[in-house]
Amino acid sequence: MAGRPDGTVARHGRLRSPGLAGAVLRAVGIGLCVVLVAGVSVGAIAFERLSANIGTNTVTLPGDSSTHVPQIGAYSGTVNLLLVGSDTRNGQKGHYGSNPGSTLNDVNILIHISQDHTKATVISFPRDLYVTRPSCTDPSDPSKTLPGATGVKINTTLEYGGLGCVRDTVAALTGMTIPFAALITFDGVVEMSNAVGGVPVCVASAINDDYTGLHLSKGEHTIQGPTALEFLRTRHGVGDGSDLTRISSQQVFLSSLVRKIKSNATLSDVTKLYGLATAASQSMTLSSSLANVDTMVSIGRAVAAIPLAQFVLVQYPTTLYGDGLVANEASDTVLMDAVKADKTLRLAKKQTGATSGVGSVTEGSTPSPSSASSSSAPSSSSASSPSPSPTSSDTVDLPSTVVGQTVQQQTCSVGNNLGTR
């Protein structure tokens, strides 16, 4: 259970300036890298270059050991993979504002692929979530152990103990074993979005954010490069200005990106796919368990056949507390028990997160950011929403406090003028 530090009035909707590293591109980058090598012949030279890139950007996590490398083909069994985005400016080629000198893991996403590879759940953990941090292996000296603590924000764990500490913290919070992890920074997000050729996003009302420099009019936009990074980072410009409504907006991008890479046009374009694979291998730091082309291929092939309606994106359920968040324990239990049991997840028609704002709405609907009862996912009346299936022993109806959408549902970000200064 997360520690509860002393706090006063919650001001989660106006926390410090944005530091997101673009959560969604990390997941898709690895998946696309895998799809490329598995689905298209790129030749021995290309394969060797890709392997060299992966070998250069590798970190050994606590507990990693040499294991048998799977042959090319779908990965056997359950996959749990943690994707982490850092706000560091150190070593970055781009100009992303003043350097705060921090190395915060402001993006933390757990991807769970069911044992039979028919379902996938993507869980985003808010950066301001208070957690219990377990003791972690010191990344600078593996023979030493860093002490654990209660009541710390999850986004401080990367700076404290490296990628392994983030992995161990999320594993302790969820009760899940997480063998794979990857880390990306701002430059990597820019390169990844360029490699995929941009991502179409829908904006329900104009986004105006002087903090990130993002200004998008209402309507459809294909974004890439620095604009894609700005879209994924913007907090002030979407929903109620909180990190929670930003996560919903990011899911607009992620769902569109997954739909794009699963389209025949993208998967048959060798140039795009190899470019994306190369960008992924150059832009990410991979755990040694993941830093193998065959392993990546196997995981990607496990994802390839999952129907869009069974690809569910959710926020970890939380409650406001002081200047941050703590786990909504009742909702957390329902969600995590269902995920670990590989159940089919059915989102509530009306969703109410920890804040009253709405970060995304069904494409074509009217945004109402001030309505606490509005869903940040598509409404059940939308033509793009799947028809609800009868409840069965395989289906779990999630509480209304679990906010999210499926990849099949087409949503739009709800912009605002809160970022105008």
C-alpha positions as a Markdown table, in Angstrom:
| # | Residue | x | y | z |
|---|---|---|---|---|
| 1 | Met | 0.0 | 0.0 | 0.0 |
| 2 | Ala | 1.4 | 3.5 | -0.9 |
| 3 | Gly | 2.7 | 5.6 | 2.0 |
| 4 | Arg | 0.6 | 8.7 | 2.9 |
| 5 | Pro | 2.8 | 11.7 | 3.7 |
| 6 | Asp | 1.3 | 14.7 | 5.5 |
| 7 | Gly | -0.3 | 17.1 | 3.1 |
| 8 | Thr | -2.8 | 19.9 | 3.0 |
| 9 | Val | -5.2 | 21.0 | 0.2 |
| 10 | Ala | -4.7 | 19.0 | -3.0 |
| 11 | Arg | -3.5 | 21.1 | -6.0 |
| 12 | His | -2.8 | 18.3 | -8.3 |
| 13 | Gly | -4.3 | 20.2 | -11.2 |
| 14 | Arg | -1.6 | 22.9 | -11.0 |
| 15 | Leu | 1.6 | 21.0 | -10.4 |
| 16 | Arg | 4.9 | 22.1 | -11.7 |
| 17 | Ser | 5.7 | 22.6 | -15.4 |
| 18 | Pro | 5.6 | 19.6 | -17.8 |
| 19 | Gly | 8.3 | 17.0 | -17.9 |
| 20 | Leu | 6.8 | 14.2 | -19.9 |
| 21 | Ala | 9.1 | 12.1 | -22.2 |
| 22 | Gly | 6.3 | 10.9 | -24.5 |
| 23 | Ala | 5.0 | 7.7 | -23.0 |
| 24 | Val | 3.3 | 6.3 | -26.0 |
| 25 | Leu | 6.2 | 6.2 | -28.4 |
| 26 | Arg | 8.2 | 4.0 | -26.2 |
| 27 | Ala | 5.7 | 1.1 | -26.4 |
| 28 | Val | 5.1 | 1.4 | -30.0 |
| 29 | Gly | 8.8 | 1.9 | -30.8 |
| 30 | Ile | 9.7 | -1.5 | -29.4 |
| 31 | Gly | 6.7 | -3.2 | -31.0 |
| 32 | Leu | 7.5 | -1.7 | -34.4 |
| 33 | Cys | 11.1 | -2.6 | -34.1 |
| 34 | Val | 10.1 | -6.1 | -33.5 |
| 35 | Val | 7.5 | -6.2 | -36.3 |
| 36 | Leu | 10.1 | -5.1 | -38.8 |
| 37 | Val | 12.6 | -7.7 | -38.0 |
| 38 | Ala | 10.0 | -10.4 | -37.8 |
| 39 | Gly | 7.9 | -9.5 | -40.8 |
| 40 | Val | 10.4 | -8.2 | -43.4 |
| 41 | Ser | 13.8 | -9.3 | -44.6 |
| 42 | Val | 16.2 | -6.4 | -44.1 |
| 43 | Gly | 19.4 | -8.2 | -44.9 |
| 44 | Ala | 22.4 | -9.2 | -42.9 |
| 45 | Ile | 24.0 | -5.8 | -42.8 |
| 46 | Ala | 20.9 | -4.1 | -41.5 |
| 47 | Phe | 20.4 | -6.8 | -38.9 |
| 48 | Glu | 24.0 | -6.5 | -37.7 |
| 49 | Arg | 23.6 | -2.7 | -37.4 |
| 50 | Leu | 20.4 | -3.1 | -35.4 |
| 51 | Ser | 22.0 | -5.6 | -33.1 |
| 52 | Ala | 25.0 | -3.2 | -32.6 |
| 53 | Asn | 22.6 | -0.4 | -31.7 |
| 54 | Ile | 20.8 | -2.5 | -29.1 |
| 55 | Gly | 24.0 | -3.7 | -27.6 |
| 56 | Thr | 25.2 | -0.1 | -27.1 |
| 57 | Asn | 22.1 | 1.0 | -25.2 |
| 58 | Thr | 21.7 | -1.7 | -22.6 |
| 59 | Val | 21.4 | -1.8 | -18.8 |
| 60 | Thr | 21.5 | -4.8 | -16.6 |
| 61 | Leu | 18.7 | -4.8 | -14.0 |
| 62 | Pro | 18.8 | -6.6 | -10.7 |
| 63 | Gly | 18.0 | -10.3 | -11.1 |
| 64 | Asp | 18.8 | -10.3 | -14.9 |
| 65 | Ser | 20.7 | -13.4 | -15.9 |
| 66 | Ser | 21.7 | -15.1 | -19.1 |
| 67 | Thr | 18.8 | -17.1 | -20.4 |
| 68 | His | 18.0 | -19.1 | -23.5 |
| 69 | Val | 17.2 | -16.7 | -26.3 |
| 70 | Pro | 13.8 | -17.6 | -27.9 |
| 71 | Gln | 13.8 | -18.5 | -31.6 |
| 72 | Ile | 12.0 | -16.0 | -34.0 |
| 73 | Gly | 8.3 | -16.5 | -33.4 |
| 74 | Ala | 5.6 | -15.4 | -31.0 |
| 75 | Tyr | 6.8 | -15.2 | -27.4 |
| 76 | Ser | 5.6 | -18.0 | -25.3 |
| 77 | Gly | 3.5 | -17.0 | -22.3 |
| 78 | Thr | 2.8 | -13.7 | -20.4 |
| 79 | Val | 4.8 | -10.6 | -21.1 |
| 80 | Asn | 5.2 | -7.7 | -18.7 |
| 81 | Leu | 7.2 | -4.8 | -19.9 |
| 82 | Leu | 7.8 | -1.4 | -18.2 |
| 83 | Leu | 8.4 | 1.7 | -20.3 |
| 84 | Val | 9.9 | 4.7 | -18.6 |
| 85 | Gly | 10.3 | 8.2 | -19.9 |
| 86 | Ser | 12.8 | 10.7 | -18.3 |
| 87 | Asp | 12.7 | 14.5 | -18.3 |
| 88 | Thr | 16.5 | 14.8 | -18.3 |
| 89 | Arg | 18.0 | 17.4 | -20.6 |
| 90 | Asn | 21.5 | 15.9 | -20.1 |
| 91 | Gly | 23.0 | 14.7 | -23.3 |
| 92 | Gln | 20.0 | 15.8 | -25.4 |
| 93 | Lys | 20.5 | 17.4 | -28.8 |
| 94 | Gly | 17.3 | 19.3 | -28.8 |
| 95 | His | 16.4 | 22.5 | -26.9 |
| 96 | Tyr | 13.6 | 21.7 | -24.5 |
| 97 | Gly | 13.6 | 24.7 | -22.3 |
| 98 | Ser | 15.7 | 25.4 | -19.3 |
| 99 | Asn | 17.6 | 22.4 | -17.8 |
| 100 | Pro | 16.0 | 21.6 | -14.4 |
| 101 | Gly | 19.0 | 19.3 | -13.6 |
| 102 | Ser | 16.6 | 16.5 | -12.7 |
| 103 | Thr | 16.3 | 12.9 | -14.0 |
| 104 | Leu | 12.7 | 12.2 | -13.1 |
| 105 | Asn | 10.7 | 9.3 | -14.5 |
| 106 | Asp | 7.6 | 11.3 | -15.3 |
| 107 | Val | 6.3 | 8.6 | -17.5 |
| 108 | Asn | 5.8 | 5.0 | -16.3 |
| 109 | Ile | 3.8 | 2.6 | -18.4 |
| 110 | Leu | 3.3 | -1.1 | -17.8 |
| 111 | Ile | 2.4 | -3.3 | -20.8 |
| 112 | His | 0.8 | -6.6 | -20.0 |
| 113 | Ile | 0.2 | -9.2 | -22.7 |
| 114 | Ser | -2.0 | -12.1 | -21.7 |
| 115 | Gln | -0.6 | -15.6 | -21.6 |
| 116 | Asp | -2.6 | -16.6 | -24.7 |
| 117 | His | -1.7 | -13.4 | -26.5 |
| 118 | Thr | -5.4 | -12.4 | -27.1 |
| 119 | Lys | -5.4 | -9.3 | -24.8 |
| 120 | Ala | -3.1 | -6.5 | -23.9 |
| 121 | Thr | -3.4 | -3.9 | -21.1 |
| 122 | Val | -1.4 | -0.7 | -20.9 |
| 123 | Ile | -1.4 | 0.9 | -17.5 |
| 124 | Ser | -0.1 | 4.5 | -17.0 |
| 125 | Phe | 1.1 | 5.4 | -13.5 |
| 126 | Pro | 0.7 | 9.1 | -12.7 |
| 127 | Arg | 4.0 | 10.9 | -12.0 |
| 128 | Asp | 2.7 | 12.3 | -8.7 |
| 129 | Leu | 1.6 | 9.0 | -7.2 |
| 130 | Tyr | 2.9 | 8.4 | -3.7 |
| 131 | Val | 4.3 | 4.9 | -3.4 |
| 132 | Thr | 6.4 | 2.7 | -1.1 |
| 133 | Arg | 9.8 | 2.4 | -2.7 |
| 134 | Pro | 11.6 | -0.9 | -1.9 |
| 135 | Ser | 15.3 | -1.2 | -1.3 |
| 136 | Cys | 17.1 | -0.9 | -4.6 |
| 137 | Thr | 20.4 | -2.1 | -6.0 |
| 138 | Asp | 22.8 | 0.9 | -6.4 |
| 139 | Pro | 23.3 | 1.2 | -10.2 |
| 140 | Ser | 26.7 | 2.7 | -9.6 |
| 141 | Asp | 27.8 | -0.2 | -7.4 |
| 142 | Pro | 25.7 | -3.4 | -7.7 |
| 143 | Ser | 27.3 | -4.7 | -4.4 |
| 144 | Lys | 25.5 | -2.0 | -2.5 |
| 145 | Thr | 21.8 | -1.6 | -1.6 |
| 146 | Leu | 19.9 | 1.7 | -1.4 |
| 147 | Pro | 17.4 | 1.8 | 1.5 |
| 148 | Gly | 13.7 | 1.8 | 0.7 |
| 149 | Ala | 11.2 | 4.4 | 1.9 |
| 150 | Thr | 7.4 | 5.1 | 2.2 |
| 151 | Gly | 5.5 | 8.1 | 0.9 |
| 152 | Val | 7.8 | 9.0 | -2.0 |
| 153 | Lys | 6.6 | 10.1 | -5.4 |
| 154 | Ile | 7.1 | 7.5 | -8.1 |
| 155 | Asn | 8.8 | 9.9 | -10.4 |
| 156 | Thr | 11.8 | 10.2 | -8.1 |
| 157 | Thr | 12.8 | 6.6 | -8.3 |
| 158 | Leu | 14.8 | 6.8 | -11.5 |
| 159 | Glu | 17.1 | 9.5 | -10.1 |
| 160 | Tyr | 17.4 | 7.6 | -6.8 |
| 161 | Gly | 18.2 | 4.1 | -8.1 |
| 162 | Gly | 18.1 | 3.9 | -11.9 |
| 163 | Leu | 15.8 | 2.0 | -14.2 |
| 164 | Gly | 16.0 | -1.1 | -12.0 |
| 165 | Cys | 14.6 | 0.8 | -9.0 |
| 166 | Val | 11.7 | 2.1 | -11.1 |
| 167 | Arg | 11.0 | -1.5 | -12.2 |
| 168 | Asp | 11.2 | -2.8 | -8.7 |
| 169 | Thr | 8.9 | -0.1 | -7.4 |
| 170 | Val | 6.2 | -0.8 | -10.0 |
| 171 | Ala | 6.5 | -4.5 | -9.4 |
| 172 | Ala | 6.0 | -4.0 | -5.6 |
| 173 | Leu | 3.0 | -1.7 | -6.3 |
| 174 | Thr | 1.3 | -4.1 | -8.7 |
| 175 | Gly | 2.4 | -7.5 | -7.3 |
| 176 | Met | 3.6 | -8.4 | -10.8 |
| 177 | Thr | 6.9 | -9.8 | -12.0 |
| 178 | Ile | 8.4 | -7.5 | -14.7 |
| 179 | Pro | 11.3 | -9.0 | -16.5 |
| 180 | Phe | 11.6 | -6.3 | -19.3 |
| 181 | Ala | 12.1 | -2.6 | -19.2 |
| 182 | Ala | 13.1 | 0.3 | -21.5 |
| 183 | Leu | 14.0 | 3.9 | -21.0 |
| 184 | Ile | 13.6 | 6.9 | -23.4 |
| 185 | Thr | 14.4 | 10.6 | -23.3 |
| 186 | Phe | 13.1 | 13.6 | -25.3 |
| 187 | Asp | 15.5 | 13.2 | -28.2 |
| 188 | Gly | 14.3 | 9.6 | -28.6 |
| 189 | Val | 10.7 | 10.7 | -28.8 |
| 190 | Val | 11.4 | 13.1 | -31.6 |
| 191 | Glu | 13.4 | 10.5 | -33.6 |
| 192 | Met | 10.7 | 7.8 | -33.1 |
| 193 | Ser | 7.9 | 10.1 | -34.3 |
| 194 | Asn | 9.9 | 11.0 | -37.3 |
| 195 | Ala | 10.6 | 7.4 | -38.1 |
| 196 | Val | 7.0 | 6.4 | -38.1 |
| 197 | Gly | 6.1 | 9.3 | -40.4 |
| 198 | Gly | 3.9 | 11.1 | -38.0 |
| 199 | Val | 0.8 | 10.2 | -36.1 |
| 200 | Pro | -2.7 | 11.6 | -36.9 |
| 201 | Val | -4.4 | 13.1 | -33.8 |
| 202 | Cys | -7.8 | 14.6 | -33.3 |
| 203 | Val | -8.3 | 17.8 | -31.3 |
| 204 | Ala | -11.8 | 18.5 | -30.0 |
| 205 | Ser | -11.0 | 22.1 | -28.9 |
| 206 | Ala | -7.9 | 24.2 | -29.6 |
| 207 | Ile | -4.8 | 23.5 | -27.5 |
| 208 | Asn | -2.8 | 26.6 | -26.5 |
| 209 | Asp | 0.2 | 26.0 | -24.3 |
| 210 | Asp | 3.0 | 28.5 | -24.2 |
| 211 | Tyr | 4.9 | 26.3 | -21.7 |
| 212 | Thr | 5.6 | 23.7 | -24.3 |
| 213 | Gly | 5.0 | 25.9 | -27.4 |
| 214 | Leu | 2.2 | 23.7 | -28.6 |
| 215 | His | -0.7 | 25.5 | -30.4 |
| 216 | Leu | -3.1 | 23.2 | -32.4 |
| 217 | Ser | -6.4 | 24.3 | -33.8 |
| 218 | Lys | -9.6 | 22.2 | -33.5 |
| 219 | Gly | -9.6 | 19.3 | -36.0 |
| 220 | Glu | -7.3 | 16.6 | -37.3 |
| 221 | His | -3.5 | 17.0 | -37.3 |
| 222 | Thr | -0.6 | 14.7 | -38.3 |
| 223 | Ile | 2.2 | 15.4 | -35.9 |
| 224 | Gln | 5.8 | 14.3 | -35.7 |
| 225 | Gly | 9.2 | 15.5 | -34.5 |
| 226 | Pro | 9.2 | 18.3 | -31.9 |
| 227 | Thr | 5.5 | 18.8 | -32.3 |
| 228 | Ala | 4.8 | 15.2 | -31.3 |
| 229 | Leu | 6.9 | 15.7 | -28.2 |
| 230 | Glu | 5.1 | 18.9 | -27.4 |
| 231 | Phe | 1.7 | 17.1 | -27.7 |
| 232 | Leu | 2.8 | 14.4 | -25.4 |
| 233 | Arg | 4.3 | 16.8 | -22.9 |
| 234 | Thr | 1.5 | 19.3 | -22.7 |
| 235 | Arg | -0.3 | 19.4 | -19.4 |
| 236 | His | -1.5 | 23.0 | -19.2 |
| 237 | Gly | -3.0 | 22.8 | -22.7 |
| 238 | Val | -5.3 | 19.8 | -22.2 |
| 239 | Gly | -8.2 | 18.9 | -19.9 |
| 240 | Asp | -8.0 | 20.6 | -16.5 |
| 241 | Gly | -4.2 | 21.1 | -16.6 |
| 242 | Ser | -3.5 | 18.1 | -14.5 |
| 243 | Asp | -1.2 | 15.2 | -15.2 |
| 244 | Leu | -4.2 | 12.9 | -15.2 |
| 245 | Thr | -6.0 | 14.6 | -18.0 |
| 246 | Arg | -2.7 | 14.7 | -19.9 |
| 247 | Ile | -2.5 | 10.9 | -19.6 |
| 248 | Ser | -6.0 | 10.7 | -21.3 |
| 249 | Ser | -4.8 | 13.0 | -24.1 |
| 250 | Gln | -1.7 | 10.8 | -24.5 |
| 251 | Gln | -3.9 | 7.8 | -25.0 |
| 252 | Val | -5.5 | 9.6 | -28.0 |
| 253 | Phe | -2.0 | 9.6 | -29.6 |
| 254 | Leu | -1.2 | 6.0 | -28.5 |
| 255 | Ser | -4.4 | 4.5 | -29.8 |
| 256 | Ser | -4.0 | 6.3 | -33.1 |
| 257 | Leu | -0.4 | 5.2 | -33.4 |
| 258 | Val | -1.2 | 1.5 | -32.7 |
| 259 | Arg | -4.0 | 1.6 | -35.3 |
| 260 | Lys | -1.5 | 3.1 | -37.8 |
| 261 | Ile | 1.2 | 0.5 | -37.3 |
| 262 | Lys | -1.2 | -2.3 | -37.5 |
| 263 | Ser | -2.5 | -1.1 | -40.9 |
| 264 | Asn | -1.3 | -3.0 | -44.0 |
| 265 | Ala | 0.2 | 0.2 | -45.5 |
| 266 | Thr | 2.6 | 0.7 | -42.6 |
| 267 | Leu | 3.6 | -2.9 | -42.1 |
| 268 | Ser | 4.4 | -3.4 | -45.8 |
| 269 | Asp | 6.6 | -0.3 | -46.1 |
| 270 | Val | 10.1 | -1.7 | -45.6 |
| 271 | Thr | 11.8 | 1.8 | -45.6 |
| 272 | Lys | 9.5 | 3.1 | -42.8 |
| 273 | Leu | 9.8 | 0.0 | -40.7 |
| 274 | Tyr | 13.5 | -0.3 | -40.9 |
| 275 | Gly | 13.9 | 3.4 | -40.1 |
| 276 | Leu | 11.7 | 3.0 | -37.1 |
| 277 | Ala | 13.5 | -0.1 | -35.9 |
| 278 | Thr | 16.8 | 1.8 | -36.2 |
| 279 | Ala | 15.5 | 4.8 | -34.4 |
| 280 | Ala | 14.1 | 2.6 | -31.6 |
| 281 | Ser | 17.4 | 0.8 | -31.1 |
| 282 | Gln | 19.3 | 4.1 | -31.0 |
| 283 | Ser | 16.8 | 6.0 | -28.9 |
| 284 | Met | 16.1 | 3.6 | -26.0 |
| 285 | Thr | 18.0 | 2.1 | -23.2 |
| 286 | Leu | 16.9 | -1.5 | -22.9 |
| 287 | Ser | 17.2 | -3.9 | -20.0 |
| 288 | Ser | 19.6 | -6.7 | -20.8 |
| 289 | Ser | 16.7 | -9.1 | -20.8 |
| 290 | Leu | 15.1 | -7.2 | -23.7 |
| 291 | Ala | 18.3 | -6.2 | -25.5 |
| 292 | Asn | 18.2 | -9.0 | -28.0 |
| 293 | Val | 16.7 | -8.8 | -31.5 |
| 294 | Asp | 15.2 | -12.3 | -31.2 |
| 295 | Thr | 13.5 | -11.4 | -27.9 |
| 296 | Met | 12.1 | -8.2 | -29.3 |
| 297 | Val | 10.9 | -10.0 | -32.4 |
| 298 | Ser | 9.2 | -12.6 | -30.3 |
| 299 | Ile | 7.4 | -10.0 | -28.1 |
| 300 | Gly | 6.3 | -8.0 | -31.1 |
| 301 | Arg | 4.8 | -11.1 | -32.8 |
| 302 | Ala | 2.9 | -11.8 | -29.6 |
| 303 | Val | 1.3 | -8.4 | -29.8 |
| 304 | Ala | 0.6 | -8.5 | -33.6 |
| 305 | Ala | -2.6 | -10.6 | -33.5 |
| 306 | Ile | -4.3 | -8.9 | -30.6 |
| 307 | Pro | -7.6 | -7.3 | -31.7 |
| 308 | Leu | -7.8 | -3.5 | -31.3 |
| 309 | Ala | -10.9 | -3.9 | -29.0 |
| 310 | Gln | -8.8 | -6.1 | -26.7 |
| 311 | Phe | -6.0 | -3.5 | -26.4 |
| 312 | Val | -7.0 | -1.6 | -23.3 |
| 313 | Leu | -5.3 | 1.6 | -22.1 |
| 314 | Val | -6.0 | 2.7 | -18.5 |
| 315 | Gln | -4.8 | 5.0 | -15.8 |
| 316 | Tyr | -3.8 | 3.4 | -12.5 |
| 317 | Pro | -6.7 | 4.4 | -10.3 |
| 318 | Thr | -5.9 | 7.1 | -7.7 |
| 319 | Thr | -7.3 | 9.5 | -5.2 |
| 320 | Leu | -6.1 | 13.1 | -4.5 |
| 321 | Tyr | -3.9 | 13.5 | -1.4 |
| 322 | Gly | -2.0 | 16.6 | -0.4 |
| 323 | Asp | 0.1 | 17.7 | -3.3 |
| 324 | Gly | -0.2 | 14.4 | -5.1 |
| 325 | Leu | -2.1 | 11.1 | -5.3 |
| 326 | Val | -2.4 | 7.8 | -3.6 |
| 327 | Ala | -3.8 | 4.5 | -4.9 |
| 328 | Asn | -7.5 | 4.1 | -4.9 |
| 329 | Glu | -7.2 | 0.7 | -3.2 |
| 330 | Ala | -10.6 | -0.7 | -3.9 |
| 331 | Ser | -10.4 | 0.1 | -7.6 |
| 332 | Asp | -6.7 | -1.0 | -7.7 |
| 333 | Thr | -7.6 | -4.4 | -6.4 |
| 334 | Val | -10.3 | -5.0 | -9.0 |
| 335 | Leu | -8.1 | -3.8 | -11.9 |
| 336 | Met | -4.9 | -5.6 | -11.0 |
| 337 | Asp | -6.6 | -8.8 | -10.0 |
| 338 | Ala | -8.3 | -8.8 | -13.4 |
| 339 | Val | -5.1 | -8.0 | -15.3 |
| 340 | Lys | -3.1 | -10.7 | -13.5 |
| 341 | Ala | -5.9 | -13.2 | -14.2 |
| 342 | Asp | -5.9 | -12.3 | -17.9 |
| 343 | Lys | -9.6 | -11.3 | -17.8 |
| 344 | Thr | -11.4 | -9.4 | -20.5 |
| 345 | Leu | -11.6 | -5.8 | -19.2 |
| 346 | Arg | -14.8 | -3.8 | -19.7 |
| 347 | Leu | -14.6 | -0.1 | -19.0 |
| 348 | Ala | -17.4 | 1.8 | -17.4 |
| 349 | Lys | -19.6 | 3.9 | -19.7 |
| 350 | Lys | -19.2 | 6.9 | -17.4 |
| 351 | Gln | -15.8 | 7.3 | -15.8 |
| 352 | Thr | -14.8 | 9.7 | -13.0 |
| 353 | Gly | -11.1 | 10.0 | -12.2 |
| 354 | Ala | -9.3 | 11.7 | -9.4 |
| 355 | Thr | -9.8 | 15.1 | -11.0 |
| 356 | Ser | -13.0 | 16.4 | -12.6 |
| 357 | Gly | -11.4 | 17.4 | -15.9 |
| 358 | Val | -11.7 | 15.5 | -19.2 |
| 359 | Gly | -8.5 | 15.0 | -21.3 |
| 360 | Ser | -10.2 | 13.2 | -24.2 |
| 361 | Val | -13.7 | 12.6 | -25.6 |
| 362 | Thr | -15.2 | 10.5 | -28.3 |
| 363 | Glu | -14.5 | 11.8 | -31.8 |
| 364 | Gly | -17.4 | 14.0 | -32.9 |
| 365 | Ser | -18.7 | 14.6 | -29.4 |
| 366 | Thr | -18.8 | 18.0 | -27.6 |
| 367 | Pro | -16.1 | 18.4 | -25.0 |
| 368 | Ser | -17.2 | 19.3 | -21.5 |
| 369 | Pro | -14.0 | 19.6 | -19.4 |
| 370 | Ser | -15.8 | 20.9 | -16.3 |
| 371 | Ser | -18.2 | 18.0 | -16.0 |
| 372 | Ala | -17.1 | 15.6 | -13.4 |
| 373 | Ser | -19.4 | 12.9 | -14.7 |
| 374 | Ser | -18.1 | 13.0 | -18.2 |
| 375 | Ser | -16.1 | 10.1 | -19.5 |
| 376 | Ser | -12.6 | 10.6 | -20.8 |
| 377 | Ala | -13.2 | 7.6 | -23.0 |
| 378 | Pro | -15.6 | 7.2 | -25.9 |
| 379 | Ser | -19.3 | 7.1 | -25.0 |
| 380 | Ser | -21.2 | 3.9 | -25.5 |
| 381 | Ser | -23.4 | 5.5 | -28.1 |
| 382 | Ser | -20.5 | 6.2 | -30.5 |
| 383 | Ala | -20.4 | 4.2 | -33.7 |
| 384 | Ser | -16.7 | 3.7 | -33.2 |
| 385 | Ser | -17.2 | 2.0 | -29.8 |
| 386 | Pro | -17.5 | -1.8 | -29.7 |
| 387 | Ser | -20.9 | -3.2 | -28.7 |
| 388 | Pro | -20.8 | -4.5 | -25.1 |
| 389 | Ser | -20.6 | -8.2 | -24.8 |
| 390 | Pro | -22.6 | -10.2 | -22.3 |
| 391 | Thr | -21.0 | -10.5 | -18.9 |
| 392 | Ser | -19.2 | -13.9 | -18.5 |
| 393 | Ser | -16.7 | -15.4 | -16.1 |
| 394 | Asp | -14.0 | -14.1 | -18.4 |
| 395 | Thr | -15.2 | -10.5 | -18.3 |
| 396 | Val | -14.6 | -8.0 | -15.4 |
| 397 | Asp | -16.6 | -4.8 | -15.3 |
| 398 | Leu | -14.1 | -2.1 | -14.1 |
| 399 | Pro | -15.2 | 0.5 | -11.6 |
| 400 | Ser | -16.0 | 4.0 | -12.9 |
| 401 | Thr | -12.8 | 5.3 | -11.2 |
| 402 | Val | -10.7 | 3.4 | -13.7 |
| 403 | Val | -10.3 | 5.8 | -16.6 |
| 404 | Gly | -9.3 | 4.7 | -20.1 |
| 405 | Gln | -10.2 | 3.5 | -23.6 |
| 406 | Thr | -9.5 | 0.7 | -26.1 |
| 407 | Val | -7.3 | 1.2 | -29.1 |
| 408 | Gln | -10.4 | 0.6 | -31.3 |
| 409 | Gln | -12.1 | 3.7 | -29.8 |
| 410 | Gln | -11.3 | 6.9 | -31.7 |
| 411 | Thr | -10.9 | 9.8 | -29.3 |
| 412 | Cys | -9.9 | 13.5 | -29.4 |
| 413 | Ser | -7.9 | 15.6 | -27.0 |
| 414 | Val | -9.7 | 18.3 | -25.2 |
| 415 | Gly | -7.7 | 21.5 | -25.4 |
| 416 | Asn | -7.9 | 24.7 | -23.4 |
| 417 | Asn | -6.2 | 28.1 | -22.9 |
| 418 | Leu | -4.8 | 27.4 | -19.4 |
| 419 | Gly | -1.3 | 27.4 | -20.8 |
| 420 | Thr | -1.5 | 30.9 | -22.2 |
| 421 | Arg | 0.8 | 33.3 | -20.4 |
